[in-house]
């Protein structure tokens, strides 16, 4: 969901840059090249929002979320790049933010989304300071290992010769299947109550750019610390990144439940040997366990229904023990960790497809009492 917002935001940024250069109306290189000497995104005067729709017990609910931390640049050659920190997804709910990070975006493995575009001088033709123009911008959106070509429409306004504001004139439609995220969306729906979520999101944005060295100056990438915007539509939200320090009891319990749904702890086929791909989520688990001091954690192994009951029971136990061994090797006190296995006896979902069997082959984390 948040993903689309990033793409829209990048496209908009591109439009802003072009317009900004034309708006400058200055002689010499700035006039010949609207991108010179370059432009910098002002996050405090910008936003990226995405909307999702869910059907919960017959009630249709529309929700709007955002990203809090992003940065953007336009080079003197017109090359646009906008990067969004996916950990900064802000749904106004801590555990929902965690679900989005771990289950949808899988930020432990794919921390950023990026929009790139090549701007051309004709995109800014006819725009002058104090005016505005409708612009259509093709862009490339990269997220979660996928990369697609998209288009956005924006209204670009030249506030001053050195400051441009681009606002989406219509939402950018983000379809999760086009980026291979339909399975992750299904995880979100199942763990949040089993409701249906529409597999597409509408992204809207406002991007403000300052000409480098033109008065706006360089700004930081953090929307919470950047300079004050000239005319923000609403106050920017504080960055919704993971807080530092120890978690509360409730925060620990919620995170362990969500970690149990990731499915990103991998073993060699038929064995308890952790694969290198597991390093991403295991590092995150180690951090969370360390930030839940005093709590004892039960690590449970589960399998699908392929193979005999006895084989699956033994395999689930060995896999749980392998995760305990990894965590103690990272400095977690052995007395806080307990391992058990349930084999195929506790499936999360029916073993009726390859996708569901993959869900059932899992490691779960819970409090040990």
Secondary structure as the mmCIF struct_conf table of DSSP 4:
data_model
#
loop_
_struct_conf.conf_type_id
_struct_conf.id
_struct_conf.beg_label_comp_id
_struct_conf.beg_label_asym_id
_struct_conf.beg_label_seq_id
_struct_conf.end_label_comp_id
_struct_conf.end_label_asym_id
_struct_conf.end_label_seq_id
HELX_RH_AL_P HELX_RH_AL_P1 UNK A 2 UNK A 24
BEND BEND1 UNK A 27 UNK A 27
TURN_TY1_P TURN_TY1_P1 UNK A 28 UNK A 28
HELX_RH_AL_P HELX_RH_AL_P2 UNK A 29 UNK A 32
TURN_TY1_P TURN_TY1_P2 UNK A 34 UNK A 37
STRN STRN1 UNK A 39 UNK A 41
HELX_RH_3T_P HELX_RH_3T_P1 UNK A 43 UNK A 45
STRN STRN2 UNK A 47 UNK A 56
TURN_TY1_P TURN_TY1_P3 UNK A 57 UNK A 58
STRN STRN3 UNK A 59 UNK A 67
STRN STRN4 UNK A 69 UNK A 69
STRN STRN5 UNK A 70 UNK A 74
TURN_TY1_P TURN_TY1_P4 UNK A 76 UNK A 77
STRN STRN6 UNK A 79 UNK A 85
HELX_RH_3T_P HELX_RH_3T_P2 UNK A 86 UNK A 88
STRN STRN7 UNK A 89 UNK A 90
BEND BEND2 UNK A 92 UNK A 92
HELX_RH_AL_P HELX_RH_AL_P3 UNK A 94 UNK A 99
HELX_RH_PI_P HELX_RH_PI_P1 UNK A 100 UNK A 105
TURN_TY1_P TURN_TY1_P5 UNK A 107 UNK A 109
STRN STRN8 UNK A 112 UNK A 118
HELX_RH_3T_P HELX_RH_3T_P3 UNK A 121 UNK A 124
TURN_TY1_P TURN_TY1_P6 UNK A 125 UNK A 126
TURN_TY1_P TURN_TY1_P7 UNK A 129 UNK A 130
STRN STRN9 UNK A 132 UNK A 143
TURN_TY1_P TURN_TY1_P8 UNK A 144 UNK A 145
STRN STRN10 UNK A 146 UNK A 160
TURN_TY1_P TURN_TY1_P9 UNK A 161 UNK A 162
STRN STRN11 UNK A 163 UNK A 168
BEND BEND3 UNK A 169 UNK A 170
HELX_LH_PP_P HELX_LH_PP_P1 UNK A 171 UNK A 171
STRN STRN12 UNK A 172 UNK A 175
HELX_RH_3T_P HELX_RH_3T_P4 UNK A 176 UNK A 179
TURN_TY1_P TURN_TY1_P10 UNK A 180 UNK A 180
HELX_RH_AL_P HELX_RH_AL_P4 UNK A 182 UNK A 191
TURN_TY1_P TURN_TY1_P11 UNK A 192 UNK A 193
BEND BEND4 UNK A 194 UNK A 194
STRN STRN13 UNK A 196 UNK A 197
BEND BEND5 UNK A 199 UNK A 199
STRN STRN14 UNK A 200 UNK A 211
TURN_TY1_P TURN_TY1_P12 UNK A 212 UNK A 213
BEND BEND6 UNK A 214 UNK A 216
BEND BEND7 UNK A 221 UNK A 221
STRN STRN15 UNK A 222 UNK A 222
TURN_TY1_P TURN_TY1_P13 UNK A 223 UNK A 225
BEND BEND8 UNK A 226 UNK A 226
HELX_LH_PP_P HELX_LH_PP_P2 UNK A 227 UNK A 229
BEND BEND9 UNK A 230 UNK A 231
BEND BEND10 UNK A 233 UNK A 234
HELX_LH_PP_P HELX_LH_PP_P3 UNK A 235 UNK A 239
HELX_LH_PP_P HELX_LH_PP_P4 UNK A 241 UNK A 244
BEND BEND11 UNK A 245 UNK A 245
HELX_LH_PP_P HELX_LH_PP_P5 UNK A 246 UNK A 248
HELX_RH_AL_P HELX_RH_AL_P5 UNK A 249 UNK A 259
TURN_TY1_P TURN_TY1_P14 UNK A 260 UNK A 261
STRN STRN16 UNK A 267 UNK A 267
TURN_TY1_P TURN_TY1_P15 UNK A 269 UNK A 270
BEND BEND12 UNK A 271 UNK A 271
STRN STRN17 UNK A 274 UNK A 274
HELX_RH_3T_P HELX_RH_3T_P5 UNK A 276 UNK A 278
HELX_RH_AL_P HELX_RH_AL_P6 UNK A 279 UNK A 290
TURN_TY1_P TURN_TY1_P16 UNK A 291 UNK A 291
BEND BEND13 UNK A 292 UNK A 292
TURN_TY1_P TURN_TY1_P17 UNK A 293 UNK A 294
STRN STRN18 UNK A 297 UNK A 302
BEND BEND14 UNK A 305 UNK A 307
HELX_RH_AL_P HELX_RH_AL_P7 UNK A 309 UNK A 329
TURN_TY1_P TURN_TY1_P18 UNK A 330 UNK A 331
HELX_RH_3T_P HELX_RH_3T_P6 UNK A 334 UNK A 336
STRN STRN19 UNK A 337 UNK A 341
TURN_TY1_P TURN_TY1_P19 UNK A 343 UNK A 344
BEND BEND15 UNK A 345 UNK A 346
BEND BEND16 UNK A 348 UNK A 349
BEND BEND17 UNK A 351 UNK A 351
BEND BEND18 UNK A 353 UNK A 353
HELX_RH_AL_P HELX_RH_AL_P8 UNK A 354 UNK A 360
BEND BEND19 UNK A 361 UNK A 361
STRN STRN20 UNK A 362 UNK A 367
#
